């Protein structure tokens, strides 16, 4: 298992958390996504994670890295 952490902007509510989780869980290798609203920290766990692709998906979804 591999873990990647991101600090993102614009996380303000449960809807934001759901949007991030849905977008990232659809990415190859992702098995779990945790989002902390207070810090904007996103923790992605899975196998063979592509950090660049995950970061791009976050930005595309409206949550660019801070």
Residue pairs with C-beta under 8 A, 6 or more apart in sequence:
1 31
1 45
1 46
1 47
2 29
2 45
2 46
2 47
2 48
2 49
3 43
3 44
3 45
4 43
4 44
4 49
4 51
4 54
5 41
5 42
5 43
5 44
6 41
6 42
6 44
6 54
6 55
6 58
6 65
7 39
7 40
7 41
7 42
7 65
7 66
8 20
8 40
8 41
8 42
8 58
8 63
8 64
8 65
8 66
9 40
9 63
9 64
9 65
9 66
10 16
10 40
10 62
10 63
10 64
11 17
11 20
11 35
11 36
11 37
11 40
11 63
12 37
13 37
14 37
16 35
16 37
16 63
17 35
17 37
19 61
19 62
19 63
20 33
20 35
20 42
20 58
20 61
20 63
21 33
21 35
23 57
23 58
23 60
23 61
24 30
24 33
24 42
24 44
24 54
24 57
24 58
25 33
27 50
27 53
27 54
27 57
28 48
28 50
28 53
29 46
29 47
29 48
29 49
29 50
30 44
30 45
30 46
30 49
30 54
31 45
31 46
31 47
32 44
32 45
32 46
33 42
33 43
33 44
33 45
34 42
34 43
34 45
35 41
35 42
35 43
36 42
40 66
42 58
42 63
44 54
55 65
58 64
58 65
59 65
